[in-house]
Amino acid sequence: MAIAIEVETARGAGHIDHGGHGHSEHPPTSTGLDSRKMLMWLFLASDCMFFGTLISTYMIYRNRAIELGTPPYPNEIFDIPYTSVSAFVLLMSSLTMVLALSAIQRGDHRGLRIWIAATALLGAIFVGGQFFEFTEFTHEGLGLSTSVFGASFFVLTGFHGAHVTIGVVWLLSILFISLRGGMPAEKAVDVEIAGLYWHFVDIVWIVIFTLVYLIPYADGPEGVVEEAPHAFLRLVTVGERFLAALPF
Amino acid sequence: MASIAQPQIQAPTLPKPQAEESGLWSWLTTVDHKRIAKMYGISAFLFFLLGGLEALLIRAQLSRPENNVVDAQRYSELFTIHGTTMIFLVVMPLSVAFFNLVVPLQIGARDVAFPRLNAFSYWTFLAGALILYIPVLFSLPGIFAHAAAVAWSNILGSPLLNGVQPWFDANLPFATVVPDQGWYGYAPLTESLFSGREIDFWALSLQVLGVASMAGAFNFIVTIINMRAPGMSMMRMPMFTWSTLIVSILIVLAFPAITIALVLLTFDRLGGTMFYRAFSLTDGTLVTAGGDPMLWQHLFWIFGHPEVYILILPAFGLVNEIIPVFSRKPLFGYAVMVYATAAIAFLGFGVWVHHMFTTGIGPTPVAAFSASTMLIAIPTGVKILNWTATMWGGSLQFTTAMLFAVGLVSQFVIGGLSGVMHAVVPVDTHHNDSYFVVAHFHYVLFGGSIFALIGGLFYYWPKVFGKMLDERLGKIQFWLQFAGFNLTFFPMHFLGLAGMPRRYSTYSFESGWWFWNIIASIGALMIAASVLIFLINVTRTTRFGRQAEANPWDGSTLEWAIPSPPPVYNFRITPLVTHRDQLWHDKYDRVQESAGRPDQVADTIVAIDQLPERSPVGVAVAEAEAEEGHIHLPNPSYYPLLLSIGLFLLAFGILVNNPHIQLGFFGIPIISAFGFLLLVTALYGWSFEPAG
């Protein structure tokens, strides 16, 4: 039971929200905000600086392969339709995340499980898509040590992919806890904190997608070497290669 | 205020609280902020002694021209380790020790917001320090043996050393992996072309230390914003708490830059990338690689300049506590002091290029960063003015703590002035990489940070340990340290202007630098003697020290309202804050208010024993606890320690030779894999453990 106590002070009134006695799950806080939620916001502030540093590095090096004439060049390998699809998948996962939080806040456990599973699945599809993209780029000759363009691309998008992977593991943990009956509506803030993280990772992808893929690059010194393959064809190729790689 | 009804409750007979238990296990699993403060303080002080020994070896080598106490390689290792130690293993953790000790007490809280995260910060700090110090501890004895042999042959004239090779290094494990590239690790010196395993030790150590710092910083921001006692608005917070808040924000925003910089460096060294490599060596020819060593400098100093404020602002915070108490006056210009601290932190992010004026970066950035650097002198000058104005007309008490605080004000002004000189680009170009710079940053970091931190030790010692440090020995220590410090570092200004470059292991007699160098070395011995006096003081105090009362200095902030040392729960009943200098208000203003009615004075003085006033919330919690029969405290936990061990093994596996598990493209060292498993296990155990 939350009770509010007005404290008259010499300089004015302060309002304190206080969650009952010492046994309560969340002790009273000065601002009334949940401390763990505040911790997540602060972590995201610092994560902005992590991504900011990596994005700056990429922006410095994005044209280096073209300038030095060390192929493959961005226009040859980036496939905007393909990456648009996976970006769309990731953005949709923010919607399902919102629905999951809304479900648990209403005490709808089935809704929580469905939408959390959907979010984790969409996230996993994105990570899988990125894995295939990386494999493709490697086949086309872009490695970590090919050029600083390649290095900064892989480290930036890989760092983001690691964030999504951690998010997927987190969401699956929530799903598991909920299936074990450990996620009552009073613990909706646990889902909300995971949601904050998830939305942040999505927003960062919008920035990365714009700066890395959408802003045009000059062609390489030899001009346009080949048209980027159609996204669908590419998926089929990747699928075939994947099947071919299976040991049976 | 007096109108608030105060329910009188009897303190119940309490079972002995869990965290009061002694023994090794209770320390390993503790989440008590006061115990963590002690562990931080003791570790930092041990590293202070080691960093001091390294400094003494440096001064021994430089005490005369063409000396051979250490060779050039050993010398490079010594200045690298000395710098890294003093910054990351001494000033930062010692500041964090004070954050831990003081902040929850000053804001009237029972602990920090995340007690287990706090324990994790400490153990991770220790893990990072160990990664750096495992190689150092293996090589220091050899260096000392060599130095002793040189001293022997110098004094007795017997050529004990003729033909003796540096026998101490190669045979011991780890002794060849002591970092030697300088504390800011400029590329391309750190690239694999020019260096070995030692850079990986240094880089991963800083990574782990960064995790510890950031975890601590998150914790303190949330604690300060969310755990304040009722009535303590932001502008009623003690200045040390303000400093902690602002420093924590700096850590949270500045550390990512170096973390990423080190990640990129590690990729360059282990993953074949070329972020900092302009050229690579292929089949004996240099090929343009496309990377840029300047990227390292930018990323490092975007972290590195806020870092110097991370080092000095806690010291300023301590001085803000000490000077008003021993001037018997509230701090002059409290609000302006808060704004000045915030302004320094904000501007600190916009000045990093002044470390790079001589890189040929071009006139526009140089002019812009020169101007922004000069701007910082304004809020800093405001602070100096406020301290002076606080002392002005006060009844000054020159206790040891006050001497050290005033020592900071005077020494920091000297360091600050040479800092403004460096903002002037032509002057900076002349001073760059000379001993003038060495003099400058020792004036701000030793004359600034270390002086205030030692002052803070004298000020808070009674609160932590319940014993008063000896004032007579303290004053001898101060004057010896003050004289030794100036003798060591002031001549370095002359040496720098005379052209002596930093980081050279020796110099010729003809250079004419020997005179001020021998003076500086004598000064270093005086500093060492002063630290020895402090150790004697601590030993004596522990044995025979006078018992401290709750408020031995008549301080004005909440930490002085509770017994020394504080009980494990800090405040039995959460206090109610109505004024900035709460205890002074309660003690003096109230007596003054009732002065017109002498019959009430006695009552008021009786009320002083019950300071501070109780908050209704605190009373409600305490009443509930009385019913339950125990005081609500966070439970001890071993998961923070396990998580830190996991992190340590994860990093350590990358550094030492051990079998790899092949997983697709990646070979994963078996120690790292084990560390990762431990880390994940601890993380899940932590998440499912009731926080208590």
Chai-1 contact restraints between the chains, C-beta under 6 A:
chainA,res_idxA,chainB,res_idxB,connection_type,confidence,min_distance_angstrom,max_distance_angstrom,comment,restraint_id
A,I5,B,P616,contact,1.0,0.0,6.0,A-B,restraint_1
A,V7,B,P230,contact,1.0,0.0,6.0,A-B,restraint_2
A,V7,B,G231,contact,1.0,0.0,6.0,A-B,restraint_3
A,T9,B,G231,contact,1.0,0.0,6.0,A-B,restraint_4
A,T9,B,T578,contact,1.0,0.0,6.0,A-B,restraint_5
A,A10,B,M1,contact,1.0,0.0,6.0,A-B,restraint_6
A,A10,B,T578,contact,1.0,0.0,6.0,A-B,restraint_7
A,G14,B,G231,contact,1.0,0.0,6.0,A-B,restraint_8
A,I16,B,P230,contact,1.0,0.0,6.0,A-B,restraint_9
A,I16,B,V617,contact,1.0,0.0,6.0,A-B,restraint_10
A,H18,B,V617,contact,1.0,0.0,6.0,A-B,restraint_11
A,H21,B,A624,contact,1.0,0.0,6.0,A-B,restraint_12
A,G22,B,V621,contact,1.0,0.0,6.0,A-B,restraint_13
A,G22,B,A624,contact,1.0,0.0,6.0,A-B,restraint_14
A,G22,B,E625,contact,1.0,0.0,6.0,A-B,restraint_15
A,G22,B,H632,contact,1.0,0.0,6.0,A-B,restraint_16
A,T29,B,N226,contact,1.0,0.0,6.0,A-B,restraint_17
A,S30,B,N226,contact,1.0,0.0,6.0,A-B,restraint_18
A,S30,B,R228,contact,1.0,0.0,6.0,A-B,restraint_19
A,T31,B,N226,contact,1.0,0.0,6.0,A-B,restraint_20
A,S35,B,A113,contact,1.0,0.0,6.0,A-B,restraint_21
A,S35,B,V222,contact,1.0,0.0,6.0,A-B,restraint_22
A,S35,B,N226,contact,1.0,0.0,6.0,A-B,restraint_23
A,M38,B,V222,contact,1.0,0.0,6.0,A-B,restraint_24
A,L39,B,F218,contact,1.0,0.0,6.0,A-B,restraint_25
A,L39,B,V222,contact,1.0,0.0,6.0,A-B,restraint_26
A,L42,B,F218,contact,1.0,0.0,6.0,A-B,restraint_27
A,L42,B,I221,contact,1.0,0.0,6.0,A-B,restraint_28
A,S46,B,V252,contact,1.0,0.0,6.0,A-B,restraint_29
A,S46,B,P256,contact,1.0,0.0,6.0,A-B,restraint_30
A,M49,B,L253,contact,1.0,0.0,6.0,A-B,restraint_31
A,M49,B,P256,contact,1.0,0.0,6.0,A-B,restraint_32
A,F50,B,P256,contact,1.0,0.0,6.0,A-B,restraint_33
A,T53,B,P256,contact,1.0,0.0,6.0,A-B,restraint_34
A,T53,B,A257,contact,1.0,0.0,6.0,A-B,restraint_35
A,T53,B,I260,contact,1.0,0.0,6.0,A-B,restraint_36
A,L54,B,I260,contact,1.0,0.0,6.0,A-B,restraint_37
A,R64,B,G290,contact,1.0,0.0,6.0,A-B,restraint_38
A,L68,B,G290,contact,1.0,0.0,6.0,A-B,restraint_39
A,L144,B,G271,contact,1.0,0.0,6.0,A-B,restraint_40
A,L144,B,G272,contact,1.0,0.0,6.0,A-B,restraint_41
A,L144,B,T273,contact,1.0,0.0,6.0,A-B,restraint_42
A,S145,B,G272,contact,1.0,0.0,6.0,A-B,restraint_43
A,S145,B,T273,contact,1.0,0.0,6.0,A-B,restraint_44
A,S147,B,G290,contact,1.0,0.0,6.0,A-B,restraint_45
A,V148,B,M274,contact,1.0,0.0,6.0,A-B,restraint_46
A,V148,B,G290,contact,1.0,0.0,6.0,A-B,restraint_47
A,V148,B,G291,contact,1.0,0.0,6.0,A-B,restraint_48
A,A151,B,T273,contact,1.0,0.0,6.0,A-B,restraint_49
